Amino acid sequence: MPAPDGPAVTRSTLRQQIADALRDEILAGRLTPGQEFTVKEIAEGYGVSATPVREALVDLSAQGLLDSAQHRGFRVHEYSLPDYRAMIEARSLVADGIFRGLAADPDRTPRTPEDLAGVRRRGEEASRAATAGDLNVLIGYDLRFWRELSALFGNPYLSDFFHRLRVQSWMCAVPHLRTAGDLKGRLWAGHCALVDALADRDPDAAHALIASYNDDSLTLIEELTGG
């Protein structure tokens, strides 16, 4: 991993950089469910010492992305279809609570288009990628979209939990989506409509959009897994 320009990277930031890079490898499908590797292999691959790598792998294990493989290092966690169903239910409950909370509390509700400009930009990019069936681009923008949207609620613990849940659900879905061939027109692209519902302070419209999104996502994965 090349050193970035600017001040020297501390151990904690290097640890986070490695964790982020490995998470991206998992979401891109280059590290597949059940794949095993050692701290040494990762350290050599990134050209860093073992300590920040070990710390990053422990962090990813705590987030549910990796499992510790006794005497063999780590392996990419394997999620099941029931796991995905539970994730869909959980993220639906959290997202619904966020939208209803934003609508009910004037101090939390974005008041101007400028308040939502960044979220809308992420939504536009995610929507374009989804429409085109570009999974790699979609995942990055979708995660940023939901992270920035949930941050509007003003509770960092909730935002972090929701982000982790969305990473896990993408991780569960990606291996199946990559077997589907052309995904054009098959991925949910309602991000901008969701921003409009937030701008209108309309939690019922947001609820309907999120329900449609989750139903579509689950139906597609069940179709791909024969579930």
C-alpha positions, 0 to 999 in steps of 0.5 A, a space after each residue: 500500500 503506497 504511503 499517501 502524500 502529506 503527514 506521516 500515517 499513524 498506526 490507527 489510520 493505517 489500520 483503518 486504511 487496511 480495513 477499508 481496503 479489505 472491505 472493498 476487496 470483499 464487496 468487489 468479490 475479489 475476496 470471496 465467502 469462505 476464502 482464508 488468508 493469514 496476517 502475513 499474506 495480507 501484510 506482504 500484499 500491502 507492504 506493511 508490518 503485521 501489527 496494523 494488519 492484525 488490528 484491521 482484521 480483528 476490527 473486520 471480524 468484530 463487524 461480522 465481515 471475517 471469522 477467525 480461523 483457528 491456526 489458519 488466520 482469517 476467513 471471509 464470513 459466509 452469510 446465508 439467505 436467512 441472514 439476508 432476510 434478517 438484515 432486510 428486516 433490520 435495515 427496514 426498521 432502522 430506516 423507517 425510524 430515521 425517516 419518522 424521526 426526521 419528520 417528527 423533530 423540526 430541529 433534525 429535519 433538513 430545511 433547505 435544498 442545500 441541507 440535502 445537496 450532498 445526499 442528493 448528489 450521492 443518490 443521483 450517482 447511485 441511481 445512475 449506476 443502478 440503472 446501468 447495472 454497474 454493481 461496482 460503482 453502485 455499492 460505493 455510492 449507495 453506501 455513501 448515500 445511506 451513510 450521509 442520509 442517516 447522519 442527518 438524524 444526528 445520532 452517530 451510534 445509529 448512523 454507524 450501526 446502520 452503515 455496518 448493517 448495510 455493508 453486511 447486506 451488500 456483502 451477503 448479496 454480492 456473490 449472488 449478484 455477480 452470478 446474475 449476468 446483466 443487471 441493467 434494470 434489475 437494481 433499485 434506483 429510487 435514491 432521488 425519490 427518497 431524498 424528495 420524500 425527506 425534503 417533503 417531510 413525508 415519512 409515509 412516502 419514504 416508508 413505501 419507497 424503502 419497503 419497495 426497495 427491500 422487497 425488490 432486493 430480497 426477491 432478486 436474491 431469492 431468485 438468484 439463490 433458488 430460495 
